Amino acid sequence: MKSITVGASKDIRFHDDNNNYYINRGLELGINLEFLNAKVLNKTVSLHVPKMLFYTSKHISQITLGKEIIFTEFN
């Protein structure tokens, strides 16, 4: 990820050279922006995003760095 910002509706937005993804209402979920910056900025992470019928969503369901889960909606 190249940058992480706060978007509309308290979303946390992730930007790289080609795409933008978001954690819906990430700040309301208690996600710490400083933690994310330190953990994933300028690193290669795996984003798990829903695959829709005709497109892939930009909504992040899970972020992993290697085998470490950084964020997940799956419980």
PDB file with one MODEL, atoms N, CA, C and O in Angstrom:
MODEL        1
ATOM      1  N   MET A   1       0.838  -1.175   0.000  1.00  0.00           N
ATOM      2  CA  MET A   1       0.000   0.000   0.000  1.00  0.00           C
ATOM      3  C   MET A   1       0.888   1.244   0.000  1.00  0.00           C
ATOM      4  O   MET A   1       1.905   1.302   0.691  1.00  0.00           O
ATOM      5  N   LYS A   2       0.490   2.210  -0.771  1.00  0.00           N
ATOM      6  CA  LYS A   2       1.264   3.453  -0.876  1.00  0.00           C
ATOM      7  C   LYS A   2       0.809   4.509   0.116  1.00  0.00           C
ATOM      8  O   LYS A   2       1.623   5.281   0.624  1.00  0.00           O
ATOM      9  N   SER A   3      -0.514   4.545   0.398  1.00  0.00           N
ATOM     10  CA  SER A   3      -1.006   5.503   1.390  1.00  0.00           C
ATOM     11  C   SER A   3      -2.317   5.008   1.977  1.00  0.00           C
ATOM     12  O   SER A   3      -3.040   4.218   1.371  1.00  0.00           O
ATOM     13  N   ILE A   4      -2.599   5.499   3.180  1.00  0.00           N
ATOM     14  CA  ILE A   4      -3.828   5.165   3.895  1.00  0.00           C
ATOM     15  C   ILE A   4      -4.433   6.481   4.359  1.00  0.00           C
ATOM     16  O   ILE A   4      -3.761   7.294   4.994  1.00  0.00           O
ATOM     17  N   THR A   5      -5.708   6.685   4.038  1.00  0.00           N
ATOM     18  CA  THR A   5      -6.379   7.935   4.401  1.00  0.00           C
ATOM     19  C   THR A   5      -7.752   7.625   4.993  1.00  0.00           C
ATOM     20  O   THR A   5      -8.236   6.494   4.941  1.00  0.00           O
ATOM     21  N   VAL A   6      -8.361   8.668   5.559  1.00  0.00           N
ATOM     22  CA  VAL A   6      -9.732   8.555   6.049  1.00  0.00           C
ATOM     23  C   VAL A   6     -10.648   9.125   4.975  1.00  0.00           C
ATOM     24  O   VAL A   6     -10.429  10.230   4.480  1.00  0.00           O
ATOM     25  N   GLY A   7     -11.673   8.362   4.622  1.00  0.00           N
ATOM     26  CA  GLY A   7     -12.613   8.789   3.596  1.00  0.00           C
ATOM     27  C   GLY A   7     -13.968   9.135   4.192  1.00  0.00           C
ATOM     28  O   GLY A   7     -14.120   9.271   5.406  1.00  0.00           O
ATOM     29  N   ALA A   8     -14.935   9.273   3.317  1.00  0.00           N
ATOM     30  CA  ALA A   8     -16.298   9.576   3.726  1.00  0.00           C
ATOM     31  C   ALA A   8     -16.830   8.487   4.649  1.00  0.00           C
ATOM     32  O   ALA A   8     -16.413   7.331   4.568  1.00  0.00           O
ATOM     33  N   SER A   9     -17.738   8.861   5.511  1.00  0.00           N
ATOM     34  CA  SER A   9     -18.376   7.914   6.443  1.00  0.00           C
ATOM     35  C   SER A   9     -17.384   7.188   7.334  1.00  0.00           C
ATOM     36  O   SER A   9     -17.641   6.062   7.760  1.00  0.00           O
ATOM     37  N   LYS A  10     -16.239   7.826   7.624  1.00  0.00           N
ATOM     38  CA  LYS A  10     -15.215   7.259   8.496  1.00  0.00           C
ATOM     39  C   LYS A  10     -14.616   5.969   7.952  1.00  0.00           C
ATOM     40  O   LYS A  10     -14.134   5.126   8.709  1.00  0.00           O
ATOM     41  N   ASP A  11     -14.652   5.825   6.615  1.00  0.00           N
ATOM     42  CA  ASP A  11     -14.003   4.691   5.972  1.00  0.00           C
ATOM     43  C   ASP A  11     -12.492   4.875   6.038  1.00  0.00           C
ATOM     44  O   ASP A  11     -11.999   6.003   6.047  1.00  0.00           O
ATOM     45  N   ILE A  12     -11.764   3.774   6.083  1.00  0.00           N
ATOM     46  CA  ILE A  12     -10.316   3.815   5.962  1.00  0.00           C
ATOM     47  C   ILE A  12      -9.998   3.384   4.542  1.00  0.00           C
ATOM     48  O   ILE A  12     -10.347   2.279   4.126  1.00  0.00           O
ATOM     49  N   ARG A  13      -9.330   4.264   3.797  1.00  0.00           N
ATOM     50  CA  ARG A  13      -9.065   4.036   2.378  1.00  0.00           C
ATOM     51  C   ARG A  13      -7.589   3.691   2.170  1.00  0.00           C
ATOM     52  O   ARG A  13      -6.693   4.329   2.723  1.00  0.00           O
ATOM     53  N   PHE A  14      -7.374   2.672   1.365  1.00  0.00           N
ATOM     54  CA  PHE A  14      -6.031   2.197   1.029  1.00  0.00           C
ATOM     55  C   PHE A  14      -5.777   2.492  -0.437  1.00  0.00           C
ATOM     56  O   PHE A  14      -6.618   2.210  -1.290  1.00  0.00           O
ATOM     57  N   HIS A  15      -4.619   3.060  -0.728  1.00  0.00           N
ATOM     58  CA  HIS A  15      -4.288   3.456  -2.087  1.00  0.00           C
ATOM     59  C   HIS A  15      -2.974   2.807  -2.505  1.00  0.00           C
ATOM     60  O   HIS A  15      -2.008   2.781  -1.743  1.00  0.00           O
ATOM     61  N   ASP A  16      -2.955   2.282  -3.728  1.00  0.00           N
ATOM     62  CA  ASP A  16      -1.691   1.870  -4.322  1.00  0.00           C
ATOM     63  C   ASP A  16      -1.602   2.516  -5.699  1.00  0.00           C
ATOM     64  O   ASP A  16      -2.373   3.429  -5.995  1.00  0.00           O
ATOM     65  N   ASP A  17      -0.702   2.076  -6.526  1.00  0.00           N
ATOM     66  CA  ASP A  17      -0.513   2.719  -7.824  1.00  0.00           C
ATOM     67  C   ASP A  17      -1.716   2.581  -8.748  1.00  0.00           C
ATOM     68  O   ASP A  17      -1.952   3.448  -9.590  1.00  0.00           O
ATOM     69  N   ASN A  18      -2.477   1.504  -8.600  1.00  0.00           N
ATOM     70  CA  ASN A  18      -3.539   1.209  -9.555  1.00  0.00           C
ATOM     71  C   ASN A  18      -4.951   1.232  -8.981  1.00  0.00           C
ATOM     72  O   ASN A  18      -5.904   1.430  -9.735  1.00  0.00           O
ATOM     73  N   ASN A  19      -5.118   1.038  -7.690  1.00  0.00           N
ATOM     74  CA  ASN A  19      -6.445   0.853  -7.112  1.00  0.00           C
ATOM     75  C   ASN A  19      -6.608   1.565  -5.780  1.00  0.00           C
ATOM     76  O   ASN A  19      -5.642   1.991  -5.147  1.00  0.00           O
ATOM     77  N   ASN A  20      -7.860   1.677  -5.382  1.00  0.00           N
ATOM     78  CA  ASN A  20      -8.231   2.177  -4.061  1.00  0.00           C
ATOM     79  C   ASN A  20      -9.202   1.179  -3.451  1.00  0.00           C
ATOM     80  O   ASN A  20     -10.135   0.722  -4.112  1.00  0.00           O
ATOM     81  N   TYR A  21      -8.977   0.845  -2.193  1.00  0.00           N
ATOM     82  CA  TYR A  21      -9.849  -0.078  -1.475  1.00  0.00           C
ATOM     83  C   TYR A  21     -10.223   0.574  -0.158  1.00  0.00           C
ATOM     84  O   TYR A  21      -9.613   1.569   0.233  1.00  0.00           O
ATOM     85  N   TYR A  22     -11.222   0.028   0.538  1.00  0.00           N
ATOM     86  CA  TYR A  22     -11.638   0.646   1.791  1.00  0.00           C
ATOM     87  C   TYR A  22     -12.151  -0.378   2.798  1.00  0.00           C
ATOM     88  O   TYR A  22     -12.666  -1.435   2.436  1.00  0.00           O
ATOM     89  N   ILE A  23     -11.991  -0.026   4.083  1.00  0.00           N
ATOM     90  CA  ILE A  23     -12.648  -0.735   5.179  1.00  0.00           C
ATOM     91  C   ILE A  23     -13.836   0.131   5.557  1.00  0.00           C
ATOM     92  O   ILE A  23     -13.672   1.261   6.018  1.00  0.00           O
ATOM     93  N   ASN A  24     -15.018  -0.398   5.363  1.00  0.00           N
ATOM     94  CA  ASN A  24     -16.241   0.352   5.622  1.00  0.00           C
ATOM     95  C   ASN A  24     -16.332   0.761   7.085  1.00  0.00           C
ATOM     96  O   ASN A  24     -16.304  -0.084   7.979  1.00  0.00           O
ATOM     97  N   ARG A  25     -16.442   2.080   7.322  1.00  0.00           N
ATOM     98  CA  ARG A  25     -16.567   2.635   8.663  1.00  0.00           C
ATOM     99  C   ARG A  25     -15.480   2.129   9.614  1.00  0.00           C
ATOM    100  O   ARG A  25     -15.730   1.837  10.784  1.00  0.00           O
ATOM    101  N   GLY A  26     -14.272   2.036   9.071  1.00  0.00           N
ATOM    102  CA  GLY A  26     -13.145   1.497   9.839  1.00  0.00           C
ATOM    103  C   GLY A  26     -12.862   2.234  11.131  1.00  0.00           C
ATOM    104  O   GLY A  26     -12.520   1.608  12.134  1.00  0.00           O
ATOM    105  N   LEU A  27     -12.998   3.564  11.128  1.00  0.00           N
ATOM    106  CA  LEU A  27     -12.752   4.317  12.363  1.00  0.00           C
ATOM    107  C   LEU A  27     -13.798   3.992  13.420  1.00  0.00           C
ATOM    108  O   LEU A  27     -13.482   3.938  14.609  1.00  0.00           O
ATOM    109  N   GLU A  28     -15.038   3.776  12.999  1.00  0.00           N
ATOM    110  CA  GLU A  28     -16.090   3.406  13.956  1.00  0.00           C
ATOM    111  C   GLU A  28     -15.857   2.017  14.535  1.00  0.00           C
ATOM    112  O   GLU A  28     -16.335   1.708  15.627  1.00  0.00           O
ATOM    113  N   LEU A  29     -15.121   1.175  13.804  1.00  0.00           N
ATOM    114  CA  LEU A  29     -14.789  -0.164  14.292  1.00  0.00           C
ATOM    115  C   LEU A  29     -13.633  -0.131  15.289  1.00  0.00           C
ATOM    116  O   LEU A  29     -13.293  -1.150  15.888  1.00  0.00           O
ATOM    117  N   GLY A  30     -13.033   1.048  15.462  1.00  0.00           N
ATOM    118  CA  GLY A  30     -11.933   1.190  16.417  1.00  0.00           C
ATOM    119  C   GLY A  30     -10.570   0.891  15.827  1.00  0.00           C
ATOM    120  O   GLY A  30      -9.606   0.695  16.567  1.00  0.00           O
ATOM    121  N   ILE A  31     -10.474   0.851  14.518  1.00  0.00           N
ATOM    122  CA  ILE A  31      -9.190   0.593  13.874  1.00  0.00           C
ATOM    123  C   ILE A  31      -8.309   1.827  14.002  1.00  0.00           C
ATOM    124  O   ILE A  31      -8.743   2.946  13.729  1.00  0.00           O
ATOM    125  N   ASN A  32      -7.087   1.612  14.414  1.00  0.00           N
ATOM    126  CA  ASN A  32      -6.145   2.691  14.642  1.00  0.00           C
ATOM    127  C   ASN A  32      -5.349   2.968  13.372  1.00  0.00           C
ATOM    128  O   ASN A  32      -4.639   2.091  12.879  1.00  0.00           O
ATOM    129  N   LEU A  33      -5.463   4.174  12.845  1.00  0.00           N
ATOM    130  CA  LEU A  33      -4.795   4.557  11.605  1.00  0.00           C
ATOM    131  C   LEU A  33      -3.272   4.519  11.741  1.00  0.00           C
ATOM    132  O   LEU A  33      -2.585   4.114  10.803  1.00  0.00           O
ATOM    133  N   GLU A  34      -2.736   4.929  12.877  1.00  0.00           N
ATOM    134  CA  GLU A  34      -1.285   4.888  13.104  1.00  0.00           C
ATOM    135  C   GLU A  34      -0.765   3.454  13.091  1.00  0.00           C
ATOM    136  O   GLU A  34       0.299   3.178  12.536  1.00  0.00           O
ATOM    137  N   PHE A  35      -1.522   2.542  13.706  1.00  0.00           N
ATOM    138  CA  PHE A  35      -1.161   1.121  13.699  1.00  0.00           C
ATOM    139  C   PHE A  35      -1.099   0.596  12.269  1.00  0.00           C
ATOM    140  O   PHE A  35      -0.138  -0.072  11.890  1.00  0.00           O
ATOM    141  N   LEU A  36      -2.138   0.902  11.466  1.00  0.00           N
ATOM    142  CA  LEU A  36      -2.162   0.440  10.083  1.00  0.00           C
ATOM    143  C   LEU A  36      -0.999   0.997   9.281  1.00  0.00           C
ATOM    144  O   LEU A  36      -0.360   0.271   8.519  1.00  0.00           O
ATOM    145  N   ASN A  37      -0.724   2.274   9.448  1.00  0.00           N
ATOM    146  CA  ASN A  37       0.407   2.887   8.742  1.00  0.00           C
ATOM    147  C   ASN A  37       1.706   2.176   9.072  1.00  0.00           C
ATOM    148  O   ASN A  37       2.488   1.871   8.171  1.00  0.00           O
ATOM    149  N   ALA A  38       1.949   1.910  10.341  1.00  0.00           N
ATOM    150  CA  ALA A  38       3.180   1.248  10.763  1.00  0.00           C
ATOM    151  C   ALA A  38       3.239  -0.198  10.267  1.00  0.00           C
ATOM    152  O   ALA A  38       4.314  -0.704   9.947  1.00  0.00           O
ATOM    153  N   LYS A  39       2.093  -0.855  10.205  1.00  0.00           N
ATOM    154  CA  LYS A  39       2.042  -2.277   9.892  1.00  0.00           C
ATOM    155  C   LYS A  39       2.077  -2.573   8.388  1.00  0.00           C
ATOM    156  O   LYS A  39       2.747  -3.518   7.970  1.00  0.00           O
ATOM    157  N   VAL A  40       1.377  -1.795   7.577  1.00  0.00           N
ATOM    158  CA  VAL A  40       1.200  -2.185   6.176  1.00  0.00           C
ATOM    159  C   VAL A  40       1.699  -1.194   5.135  1.00  0.00           C
ATOM    160  O   VAL A  40       1.800  -1.546   3.960  1.00  0.00           O
ATOM    161  N   LEU A  41       2.013   0.029   5.532  1.00  0.00           N
ATOM    162  CA  LEU A  41       2.425   1.028   4.556  1.00  0.00           C
ATOM    163  C   LEU A  41       3.708   0.603   3.858  1.00  0.00           C
ATOM    164  O   LEU A  41       4.683   0.228   4.509  1.00  0.00           O
ATOM    165  N   ASN A  42       3.704   0.663   2.539  1.00  0.00           N
ATOM    166  CA  ASN A  42       4.831   0.282   1.680  1.00  0.00           C
ATOM    167  C   ASN A  42       5.224  -1.188   1.815  1.00  0.00           C
ATOM    168  O   ASN A  42       6.383  -1.547   1.604  1.00  0.00           O
ATOM    169  N   LYS A  43       4.251  -2.041   2.170  1.00  0.00           N
ATOM    170  CA  LYS A  43       4.472  -3.481   2.242  1.00  0.00           C
ATOM    171  C   LYS A  43       3.463  -4.172   1.335  1.00  0.00           C
ATOM    172  O   LYS A  43       2.433  -3.598   0.981  1.00  0.00           O
ATOM    173  N   THR A  44       3.768  -5.393   0.970  1.00  0.00           N
ATOM    174  CA  THR A  44       2.851  -6.193   0.162  1.00  0.00           C
ATOM    175  C   THR A  44       1.941  -6.965   1.103  1.00  0.00           C
ATOM    176  O   THR A  44       2.396  -7.790   1.895  1.00  0.00           O
ATOM    177  N   VAL A  45       0.651  -6.684   1.005  1.00  0.00           N
ATOM    178  CA  VAL A  45      -0.338  -7.352   1.840  1.00  0.00           C
ATOM    179  C   VAL A  45      -1.341  -8.069   0.936  1.00  0.00           C
ATOM    180  O   VAL A  45      -1.430  -7.781  -0.257  1.00  0.00           O
ATOM    181  N   SER A  46      -2.084  -8.995   1.510  1.00  0.00           N
ATOM    182  CA  SER A  46      -3.175  -9.660   0.784  1.00  0.00           C
ATOM    183  C   SER A  46      -4.486  -9.046   1.242  1.00  0.00           C
ATOM    184  O   SER A  46      -4.781  -8.986   2.436  1.00  0.00           O
ATOM    185  N   LEU A  47      -5.260  -8.594   0.276  1.00  0.00           N
ATOM    186  CA  LEU A  47      -6.583  -8.048   0.550  1.00  0.00           C
ATOM    187  C   LEU A  47      -7.622  -9.061   0.120  1.00  0.00           C
ATOM    188  O   LEU A  47      -7.588  -9.562  -1.004  1.00  0.00           O
ATOM    189  N   HIS A  48      -8.537  -9.358   1.009  1.00  0.00           N
ATOM    190  CA  HIS A  48      -9.641 -10.246   0.683  1.00  0.00           C
ATOM    191  C   HIS A  48     -10.856  -9.367   0.442  1.00  0.00           C
ATOM    192  O   HIS A  48     -11.356  -8.712   1.357  1.00  0.00           O
ATOM    193  N   VAL A  49     -11.328  -9.360  -0.811  1.00  0.00           N
ATOM    194  CA  VAL A  49     -12.448  -8.518  -1.205  1.00  0.00           C
ATOM    195  C   VAL A  49     -13.531  -9.388  -1.827  1.00  0.00           C
ATOM    196  O   VAL A  49     -13.220 -10.382  -2.483  1.00  0.00           O
ATOM    197  N   PRO A  50     -14.812  -9.025  -1.628  1.00  0.00           N
ATOM    198  CA  PRO A  50     -15.901  -9.823  -2.189  1.00  0.00           C
ATOM    199  C   PRO A  50     -15.892  -9.809  -3.711  1.00  0.00           C
ATOM    200  O   PRO A  50     -15.726  -8.762  -4.336  1.00  0.00           O
ATOM    201  N   LYS A  51     -16.069 -10.972  -4.288  1.00  0.00           N
ATOM    202  CA  LYS A  51     -16.219 -11.077  -5.739  1.00  0.00           C
ATOM    203  C   LYS A  51     -17.712 -11.073  -6.030  1.00  0.00           C
ATOM    204  O   LYS A  51     -18.456 -11.938  -5.567  1.00  0.00           O
ATOM    205  N   MET A  52     -18.129 -10.091  -6.800  1.00  0.00           N
ATOM    206  CA  MET A  52     -19.525  -9.961  -7.172  1.00  0.00           C
ATOM    207  C   MET A  52     -19.736 -10.648  -8.527  1.00  0.00           C
ATOM    208  O   MET A  52     -18.782 -11.130  -9.137  1.00  0.00           O
ATOM    209  N   LEU A  53     -20.954 -10.686  -8.979  1.00  0.00           N
ATOM    210  CA  LEU A  53     -21.261 -11.372 -10.230  1.00  0.00           C
ATOM    211  C   LEU A  53     -20.517 -10.766 -11.419  1.00  0.00           C
ATOM    212  O   LEU A  53     -19.980 -11.502 -12.248  1.00  0.00           O
ATOM    213  N   PHE A  54     -20.479  -9.447 -11.514  1.00  0.00           N
ATOM    214  CA  PHE A  54     -19.880  -8.797 -12.678  1.00  0.00           C
ATOM    215  C   PHE A  54     -18.635  -7.976 -12.371  1.00  0.00           C
ATOM    216  O   PHE A  54     -18.059  -7.378 -13.279  1.00  0.00           O
ATOM    217  N   TYR A  55     -18.211  -7.934 -11.119  1.00  0.00           N
ATOM    218  CA  TYR A  55     -17.042  -7.125 -10.772  1.00  0.00           C
ATOM    219  C   TYR A  55     -16.502  -7.577  -9.415  1.00  0.00           C
ATOM    220  O   TYR A  55     -17.147  -8.343  -8.699  1.00  0.00           O
ATOM    221  N   THR A  56     -15.317  -7.091  -9.080  1.00  0.00           N
ATOM    222  CA  THR A  56     -14.744  -7.328  -7.759  1.00  0.00           C
ATOM    223  C   THR A  56     -14.926  -6.053  -6.948  1.00  0.00           C
ATOM    224  O   THR A  56     -14.587  -4.960  -7.403  1.00  0.00           O
ATOM    225  N   SER A  57     -15.457  -6.203  -5.757  1.00  0.00           N
ATOM    226  CA  SER A  57     -15.725  -5.064  -4.881  1.00  0.00           C
ATOM    227  C   SER A  57     -14.416  -4.422  -4.423  1.00  0.00           C
ATOM    228  O   SER A  57     -13.360  -5.053  -4.462  1.00  0.00           O
ATOM    229  N   LYS A  58     -14.494  -3.184  -3.998  1.00  0.00           N
ATOM    230  CA  LYS A  58     -13.352  -2.469  -3.407  1.00  0.00           C
ATOM    231  C   LYS A  58     -13.403  -2.519  -1.881  1.00  0.00           C
ATOM    232  O   LYS A  58     -12.534  -1.965  -1.207  1.00  0.00           O
ATOM    233  N   HIS A  59     -14.421  -3.185  -1.340  1.00  0.00           N
ATOM    234  CA  HIS A  59     -14.618  -3.322   0.105  1.00  0.00           C
ATOM    235  C   HIS A  59     -13.681  -4.409   0.642  1.00  0.00           C
ATOM    236  O   HIS A  59     -13.694  -5.539   0.154  1.00  0.00           O
ATOM    237  N   ILE A  60     -12.876  -4.068   1.638  1.00  0.00           N
ATOM    238  CA  ILE A  60     -11.931  -5.021   2.225  1.00  0.00           C
ATOM    239  C   ILE A  60     -12.615  -5.805   3.339  1.00  0.00           C
ATOM    240  O   ILE A  60     -13.147  -5.225   4.285  1.00  0.00           O
ATOM    241  N   SER A  61     -12.595  -7.136   3.215  1.00  0.00           N
ATOM    242  CA  SER A  61     -13.129  -8.002   4.266  1.00  0.00           C
ATOM    243  C   SER A  61     -12.039  -8.487   5.204  1.00  0.00           C
ATOM    244  O   SER A  61     -12.291  -8.756   6.379  1.00  0.00           O
ATOM    245  N   GLN A  62     -10.806  -8.600   4.669  1.00  0.00           N
ATOM    246  CA  GLN A  62      -9.693  -9.057   5.499  1.00  0.00           C
ATOM    247  C   GLN A  62      -8.383  -8.588   4.887  1.00  0.00           C
ATOM    248  O   GLN A  62      -8.240  -8.521   3.666  1.00  0.00           O
ATOM    249  N   ILE A  63      -7.425  -8.263   5.756  1.00  0.00           N
ATOM    250  CA  ILE A  63      -6.066  -7.903   5.338  1.00  0.00           C
ATOM    251  C   ILE A  63      -5.106  -8.840   6.056  1.00  0.00           C
ATOM    252  O   ILE A  63      -5.182  -9.010   7.273  1.00  0.00           O
ATOM    253  N   THR A  64      -4.204  -9.443   5.293  1.00  0.00           N
ATOM    254  CA  THR A  64      -3.171 -10.272   5.904  1.00  0.00           C
ATOM    255  C   THR A  64      -1.798  -9.818   5.425  1.00  0.00           C
ATOM    256  O   THR A  64      -1.632  -9.341   4.302  1.00  0.00           O
ATOM    257  N   LEU A  65      -0.839  -9.979   6.296  1.00  0.00           N
ATOM    258  CA  LEU A  65       0.564  -9.714   5.989  1.00  0.00           C
ATOM    259  C   LEU A  65       1.284 -11.013   6.305  1.00  0.00           C
ATOM    260  O   LEU A  65       1.533 -11.335   7.467  1.00  0.00           O
ATOM    261  N   GLY A  66       1.614 -11.752   5.260  1.00  0.00           N
ATOM    262  CA  GLY A  66       2.118 -13.108   5.475  1.00  0.00           C
ATOM    263  C   GLY A  66       0.993 -13.936   6.065  1.00  0.00           C
ATOM    264  O   GLY A  66      -0.096 -14.002   5.494  1.00  0.00           O
ATOM    265  N   LYS A  67       1.246 -14.569   7.204  1.00  0.00           N
ATOM    266  CA  LYS A  67       0.209 -15.362   7.875  1.00  0.00           C
ATOM    267  C   LYS A  67      -0.514 -14.573   8.971  1.00  0.00           C
ATOM    268  O   LYS A  67      -1.454 -15.077   9.586  1.00  0.00           O
ATOM    269  N   GLU A  68      -0.076 -13.351   9.210  1.00  0.00           N
ATOM    270  CA  GLU A  68      -0.673 -12.522  10.256  1.00  0.00           C
ATOM    271  C   GLU A  68      -1.921 -11.802   9.737  1.00  0.00           C
ATOM    272  O   GLU A  68      -1.878 -11.133   8.704  1.00  0.00           O
ATOM    273  N   ILE A  69      -3.013 -11.945  10.452  1.00  0.00           N
ATOM    274  CA  ILE A  69      -4.242 -11.236  10.102  1.00  0.00           C
ATOM    275  C   ILE A  69      -4.190  -9.852  10.743  1.00  0.00           C
ATOM    276  O   ILE A  69      -4.130  -9.725  11.966  1.00  0.00           O
ATOM    277  N   ILE A  70      -4.213  -8.823   9.908  1.00  0.00           N
ATOM    278  CA  ILE A  70      -4.160  -7.439  10.369  1.00  0.00           C
ATOM    279  C   ILE A  70      -5.559  -6.925  10.673  1.00  0.00           C
ATOM    280  O   ILE A  70      -5.764  -6.207  11.652  1.00  0.00           O
ATOM    281  N   PHE A  71      -6.519  -7.294   9.835  1.00  0.00           N
ATOM    282  CA  PHE A  71      -7.921  -6.910  10.005  1.00  0.00           C
ATOM    283  C   PHE A  71      -8.787  -8.008   9.414  1.00  0.00           C
ATOM    284  O   PHE A  71      -8.438  -8.602   8.394  1.00  0.00           O
ATOM    285  N   THR A  72      -9.925  -8.280  10.062  1.00  0.00           N
ATOM    286  CA  THR A  72     -10.879  -9.240   9.505  1.00  0.00           C
ATOM    287  C   THR A  72     -12.291  -8.903   9.926  1.00  0.00           C
ATOM    288  O   THR A  72     -12.529  -8.416  11.032  1.00  0.00           O
ATOM    289  N   GLU A  73     -13.212  -9.165   9.041  1.00  0.00           N
ATOM    290  CA  GLU A  73     -14.648  -9.092   9.348  1.00  0.00           C
ATOM    291  C   GLU A  73     -15.181 -10.480   9.674  1.00  0.00           C
ATOM    292  O   GLU A  73     -16.315 -10.613  10.134  1.00  0.00           O
ATOM    293  N   PHE A  74     -14.380 -11.511   9.444  1.00  0.00           N
ATOM    294  CA  PHE A  74     -14.809 -12.891   9.659  1.00  0.00           C
ATOM    295  C   PHE A  74     -14.612 -13.283  11.122  1.00  0.00           C
ATOM    296  O   PHE A  74     -13.490 -13.274  11.630  1.00  0.00           O
ATOM    297  N   ASN A  75     -15.662 -13.611  11.763  1.00  0.00           N
ATOM    298  CA  ASN A  75     -15.558 -14.056  13.173  1.00  0.00           C
ATOM    299  C   ASN A  75     -16.376 -15.279  13.387  1.00  0.00           C
ATOM    300  O   ASN A  75     -16.420 -15.805  14.499  1.00  0.00           O
TER     301      ASN A  75
ENDMDL
END
